[in-house]
Amino acid sequence: MNTLSTNNFFKRRVLLCFLIAICLTSFSQAQITNYKTKFAKGADISWLPQMEATGFKFYNTAGKEEDCFKILKDKEINTIRLRTWVNPSNDKASGHCSKEETVAMAVRAKKWGMRIMIDFHYSDTWADPGKQVKPKAWEGHDFNTLLDDVYSYTEDVMQALVNAGVYPEWVQVGNETPGGMIYPEGITNNWPQLAQLINKGYDAIKKVCSKSKVILHLDRGNDNARFRNWFDKATLHGAKFDVIGMSYYPYWLKGKPDYTLSIDDLGKNLNDMAQRYNKEVMIVEVGGEANKPHNTYGMLIAVQQKVKQVPNGKGLGVLYWEPQGAASWSHYALSAWGDDGKPTKALDAFLK
């Protein structure tokens, strides 16, 4: 074989390998769109690795010890949400959720045939309306460096997931961010900066996994004025997103009212958000009192109905926050699990 023929041979081999790689990537990313018309019934179970490591045992309704994933799947839960923190501690209740643990859990969820949502808190610990603490490693960085921090960290976690064969169907940029994220630079008093931070996360997600839908997430899903104010400003300042995510916890509303007093407001807000911004909507966190499982069951039925009633199929699904987080382990009052290690009646709502 002469030099010219050899060069052409190797060029063809390189081209063939390149085309195969593109096809495999396209196929893998296509996998996350297979559920286009299927309602997401989900659970955030980010506590699970800690629970298992400390010896908590899970039992199905019949009392047989089983993998928590199997118990959830038997309740027709098809989606798993996982939070991820930048440099978390190892504390049982407020640690873990590192990149490595998130990837391992995502791989496990995929093996159980679950759809996957990743929730970037952009903190070393809990981020929510009461706190949005900047990761310690990012302290002292100027704003341009902080933008790079958000992009490189998001890209790194997303790439680790893809390298492990996981293409998340949804990814949150921030967790419950009515006041913004990554304080003080990303507060809502400075929307131009907050929008830039959001967009760095969005761009990094789309670079690695273009089919992943990006969620922006607020609490108090029954509060339409809260959502209109925030998303009007997000839109005005060019924040990029695909889905509006909501939390809905009747327990935390003033006076701890029953869900029947706020469920219609939730439905109206879901419909308004979908129409006003032409976006899909989703309840990414919901929870009811563990010691009132029949009430929580009724609430979950009602919430799913409201989401399914959003016109044009724009209501994507409902995810329970830490249903397996039994109070005997977590001291959390809104799980859907008993201290006997079994799921309560509440989770049967996902069978409907």
Secondary structure as UniProt FT lines:
FT   HELIX           3..30
FT   HELIX           31..33
FT   TURN            34..37
FT   STRAND          40..44
FT   TURN            46..47
FT   HELIX           48..53
FT   TURN            54..55
FT   TURN            61..62
FT   HELIX           68..74
FT   TURN            75..76
FT   STRAND          79..84
FT   TURN            92..94
FT   HELIX           99..111
FT   TURN            112..113
FT   STRAND          115..120
FT   TURN            129..130
FT   HELIX           136..138
FT   TURN            139..140
FT   HELIX           143..163
FT   TURN            164..165
FT   STRAND          170..173
FT   TURN            178..179
FT   TURN            184..186
FT   HELIX           188..190
FT   HELIX           191..208
FT   TURN            210..211
FT   STRAND          213..218
FT   TURN            221..222
FT   HELIX           224..236
FT   TURN            237..238
FT   STRAND          243..248
FT   HELIX           250..252
FT   TURN            254..255
FT   HELIX           259..261
FT   HELIX           263..277
FT   STRAND          280..286
FT   TURN            290..291
FT   HELIX           293..308
FT   HELIX           311..313
FT   STRAND          315..321
FT   TURN            323..324
FT   HELIX           327..330
FT   TURN            333..334
FT   TURN            339..340
FT   HELIX           345..351
//
